[in-house]
Amino acid sequence: MEYELTELGRTLLTPIDAFGAWAFEHGDEVMEAQERYTRER
């Protein structure tokens, strides 16, 4: 079986790519914030 995105689904590719780039760029900061939150609870 072969799957493909619909036209509507393809409209999500740009925002998903942008989110992925943001996560890659800020991943260390997010992890540090999570660790700090866990320590301070």
C-alpha positions as YAML, in Angstrom:
chain: A
units: angstrom
residues:
- id: 1
  name: MET
  ca: [0.00, 0.00, 0.00]
- id: 2
  name: GLU
  ca: [1.26, 3.48, -0.78]
- id: 3
  name: TYR
  ca: [0.35, 6.60, 1.15]
- id: 4
  name: GLU
  ca: [0.66, 10.26, 0.23]
- id: 5
  name: LEU
  ca: [-0.40, 13.55, 1.71]
- id: 6
  name: THR
  ca: [-3.49, 15.28, 0.46]
- id: 7
  name: GLU
  ca: [-3.31, 18.84, -0.81]
- id: 8
  name: LEU
  ca: [-4.57, 19.98, 2.60]
- id: 9
  name: GLY
  ca: [-1.99, 17.85, 4.37]
- id: 10
  name: ARG
  ca: [0.80, 19.32, 2.24]
- id: 11
  name: THR
  ca: [-0.12, 22.77, 3.58]
- id: 12
  name: LEU
  ca: [1.25, 21.61, 6.94]
- id: 13
  name: LEU
  ca: [4.75, 20.93, 5.62]
- id: 14
  name: THR
  ca: [5.96, 24.53, 5.89]
- id: 15
  name: PRO
  ca: [4.79, 25.06, 9.50]
- id: 16
  name: ILE
  ca: [6.09, 21.63, 10.53]
- id: 17
  name: ASP
  ca: [9.48, 22.40, 8.98]
- id: 18
  name: ALA
  ca: [9.53, 25.76, 10.79]
- id: 19
  name: PHE
  ca: [8.72, 24.08, 14.11]
- id: 20
  name: GLY
  ca: [11.44, 21.51, 13.54]
- id: 21
  name: ALA
  ca: [14.00, 24.23, 12.79]
- id: 22
  name: TRP
  ca: [12.94, 26.13, 15.93]
- id: 23
  name: ALA
  ca: [13.21, 22.98, 18.05]
- id: 24
  name: PHE
  ca: [16.66, 22.20, 16.66]
- id: 25
  name: GLU
  ca: [17.83, 25.77, 17.30]
- id: 26
  name: HIS
  ca: [16.39, 26.01, 20.82]
- id: 27
  name: GLY
  ca: [16.53, 22.39, 21.98]
- id: 28
  name: ASP
  ca: [19.31, 22.94, 24.51]
- id: 29
  name: GLU
  ca: [17.47, 25.90, 26.03]
- id: 30
  name: VAL
  ca: [14.27, 23.86, 26.32]
- id: 31
  name: MET
  ca: [16.09, 20.99, 28.00]
- id: 32
  name: GLU
  ca: [17.78, 23.38, 30.45]
- id: 33
  name: ALA
  ca: [14.43, 24.97, 31.30]
- id: 34
  name: GLN
  ca: [12.86, 21.55, 31.87]
- id: 35
  name: GLU
  ca: [15.72, 20.48, 34.12]
- id: 36
  name: ARG
  ca: [15.56, 23.76, 36.07]
- id: 37
  name: TYR
  ca: [11.80, 23.36, 36.51]
- id: 38
  name: THR
  ca: [12.22, 19.78, 37.74]
- id: 39
  name: ARG
  ca: [14.91, 20.81, 40.24]
- id: 40
  name: GLU
  ca: [12.85, 23.69, 41.60]
- id: 41
  name: ARG
  ca: [9.64, 21.73, 42.11]
...
